[in-house]
Amino acid sequence: MLGGPATTVVAGDGPGPDLQKPVPFLLARRTGTAARFAALLEPYGDWPAITAFREVAPDLFEVQGPEWTDTVRLGAQGLDYVRASRTPRRRSGRSVPGARP
C-alpha cells in the first residue's frame, strides 16, 4: 500500500474462521476530511515479481518488475494499462494517454 499523510498502520493477530486459531492482519487508518488508499496485491509462488509500486500522477500508477514496467490509470471508465518490457520481446496492453512507456 502506498503511504499517505496521517497514516497509522497496525499489525497483529485476530480471530479467523476458527476462533481458536488467530490469523495475522494488517490495518491502515488515516485521519482527516478525506482519505484515499492505493494498494497492490500480488499473489506469488516462490518469490514476488514486483519490485516497485508508486503513484506518478493523480490516478496514474507505475508497477515495476525485473524486466517490465506496467503503467496503470484509474478513471471513470475503469482501468487502463500499458506494459513496457526492458527485454527485446515486447508485450503491450491498451495505451494510456500521458503514460510513460
SVG drawing of the C-alpha trace seen along z (x, -y; Angstrom):
<svg xmlns="http://www.w3.org/2000/svg" viewBox="-17 -17 33 40">
<polyline fill="none" stroke="black" stroke-width="0.4" points="0.0,0.0 1.3,-3.5 1.9,-5.8 -0.1,-8.9 -0.4,-11.7 -1.7,-11.0 -1.5,-7.2 -1.3,-4.7 -0.5,-1.0 -1.2,1.7 -0.2,5.4 -1.3,8.2 -3.3,11.4 -7.1,11.6 -9.9,14.1 -10.3,16.1 -12.7,18.7 -11.6,21.0 -11.9,18.8 -9.3,21.0 -6.6,20.2 -5.6,16.5 -4.8,15.2 -2.4,12.3 -3.9,9.0 -2.8,5.5 -4.9,2.4 -4.2,-1.0 -6.0,-4.0 -6.0,-7.6 -7.4,-10.7 -8.7,-13.8 -11.7,-15.0 -10.9,-12.7 -8.8,-9.6 -7.6,-7.6 -5.9,-4.2 -3.9,-2.7 -2.9,1.0 -1.4,3.6 -1.9,7.3 0.5,9.7 -0.2,13.5 3.0,15.4 4.6,18.8 8.3,19.0 9.1,15.2 7.4,11.9 7.9,10.3 7.0,6.8 10.0,4.6 8.3,1.1 4.9,-0.5 4.3,-4.2 1.9,-6.9 3.5,-9.1 0.5,-11.5 -3.1,-11.6 -4.7,-8.3 -1.6,-7.1 0.4,-4.3 3.6,-2.6 4.3,1.1 7.8,2.4 9.2,5.9 12.6,7.2 12.2,6.7 8.9,4.8 7.0,1.7 3.2,1.5 1.6,-1.9 -2.0,-1.8 -4.6,-4.6 -7.7,-4.6 -10.6,-6.6 -14.4,-6.9 -14.3,-4.5 -12.4,-1.8 -8.8,-0.6 -6.3,-1.2 -2.8,0.1 0.3,0.4 3.2,2.8 6.7,1.9 9.3,4.6 13.0,3.9 13.9,7.0 13.9,7.4 10.5,9.2 7.7,6.5 4.2,7.1 1.7,4.3 -1.8,3.7 -4.0,0.8 -2.4,-2.6 -2.8,-5.1 -2.7,-8.8 0.1,-10.5 1.7,-7.2 5.4,-6.7 6.3,-3.5"/>
</svg>
